[in-house]
Amino acid sequence: MKRYEIIGSRVVYKGSILTLRVDDVRMPSGRVAEREIVTHSGAVGIVPLTDKGEIIMVNQYRHAVSASLKEIPAGKLDPGETPEACARRELIEETGFAPGRLVHLTTFYTTPGYSNEIFHLFVADELKPESSDLTEEEIESIEYLSLAEAVSQIDSGVIEDGKTVAAIGLVKIWLDSGGHGPA
């Protein structure tokens, strides 16, 4: 494996959800290059499956793209919070349902070209209504889609959020290979 060495690092911005760092990296050739890195505490996404096999989606305003996007419930990890606890919290906050069962599907880097954000994907089923204020300002509405409808909306460009596209595809594979979702 080629050797890359960080020879300098400085924080140029520190916000509430991310930090921007610039590293000076000695490349294997000996040349020094700057690399801009967004550091992030990590996040979770949950594909909530109802007893009817529907996926609960949220329509959420995303200021960075000036649009409302159809997404799976998701959110960032709080300091010291486990991915499982975060998934339970976010599902309740965004949908008003608590998971009876939470299955970890996978963990992946979202954009490793410039960020260290790691994403933990879960399936939740055996859902139970849970008292919640549903005060997430960005959540505009909740929608129930069959898996086929979700796939069709990905194909037609209605669902544009990358984590949601990946999650729906992975859940389809999981269910097709014997994942124990609702009948």
N, C-alpha and C positions, 0 to 999 in steps of 0.2 A: 504494500500500500504506500502511495506517495505521502510524503510528509508536508503538512501545512502547519506553520507556526504563527501564533498570534504574538506580534511584537509590540503592539500598542492597542489601547482601547479607550474610547471616551463616550460618555453619554451626552447626546446632544438634545434630547427631549425626554422628559419623564411625565407621563400623564396618568390618569386613573385606570386605564385599561391596557396601556402598552408603553413601552420604552423604546426609543430609537437610539441605537448604539452604532458607532463607526469603529470598525476594527482595522488595524494595519496588519496584513497577513503576508508572511514570507512564503511565496509559492515554491514548489519543488525545484523550479529553475533558478531560484535565488532572487527573482524579481519580487518587489513589494507592491501589493495591491490593496486598495481600500475596499472594504465590504460593509455595506449598510445592513444592519440587522434589526428587525423588529422583535423585541422580546415580549412574551405574552405568558400569562399564568396558566393557560390551557383552557379547554372548553369541553362541553359535552353536548351531544345531540341525542334525542330520544325519538324512536318511531313507536308511537302509542297505537296499539291494535285493540279495537273494540271486540266484544264478543261476536259481532257480526263480521269480523275480519276487515273492518274499515280502519283507515289510518286517520288519526286526528292531526290536521294541519293548522297552522296559524298564518294569517295574513298580517305581515309585520312591516311597518314603515322602516326603511333603511336610508338614512340621510346621505350616506356616501354615494349612493346611486340615484338619489332623489326619486325613489319609487317604493311602492308597497310590493313585497315579494311573498310568495307562498312558500312556507318553510316547515320543516319539522321543528318542534319545540327544542330550544337550545339555549345555552348560556355559558358564561365563563365561571371557572372555578374561583371560589373565594380562598384567601390564604388559609392553609391547613385543612381545607375541605377535600374529602375523597371524591373521586369521580362518581361513585354510586350515590353518595349523599347529595351531590350537586344535581345529578339526574333526577332524583326524587323531588328535590326542591323546585327545580325549573319546571318539571312536568306539572306540579301542583300550581305554581305561580302562573303559568301560561295557559293551562287548560282547565284547572279546577278538578283534575283527576289525580289520584295517587295510584302507583303501580302495585298490584298484588304480587307481581313477579317482574323482575328486572334482569334481563339477560345481556351480558356484555358481548357485543359482536366483534368489535375490532378497535384498534387504536392506530391513528396515523398522523403524520405531519400534514398540515393543511397546505402550506406554501413554503417548502424548505429552501427555495431559492433566496429568500430574504427574511424568513421568520422561523422562530423555534416553536411556534404554537403547535401543541399536540392536542388531538381531538379524540375523545372517547365516545364511541357510538354504542347505544343501547337499544334494545327492543323492550317495550313495556306492554304487559297484558294483564288480564284479570283486574282491569281498572275499576276503581271505586271512587265515587264522588267524594271530594274532600273540600272542606270549607276553605275558601280562598277569596281574597279581595279582588282578584283578577285586575290588579291596578297597573299592570304593565302598560305604560302609556303608548308604546309602539305597537302593541297588539291591537289590530283593528277588528279582526273577527276570527272565528274558529270555523273550520270546514271539515267535513267527513268525506273521505274519498275511498273508493275501493282501490286495491292494488292496481288493477287494470286501468282505472281512471288516472291514477297517479303516473303510471308509465306513459299513458297517452298524453298527459299534460307535459311531461318531460319531452316527448317526441315533438309536440307541437310548439314548444317554446314558452308555454305558460309558466312552468316551473323552471326558473333560471338560477336558483341558488345552488352553488356547487356542492355543499355538504348534503343538501337535500337530494340532489341527483344521485350522489354516491350512496347515500343511505337507502333510498328506494331500491336501487339496483342490488345492494348487498342484502337487504331484507328479502327481496324476491328470490335471490339465490339461496338464502337461508331457509325460506319456506319451501322452495322446490326441492331442497335436499333433505327434507325431513325435520326442519326446525319445528318445534312444537308450539305453533301459534294457534289461534282459535280455529276450530273446524270449519 
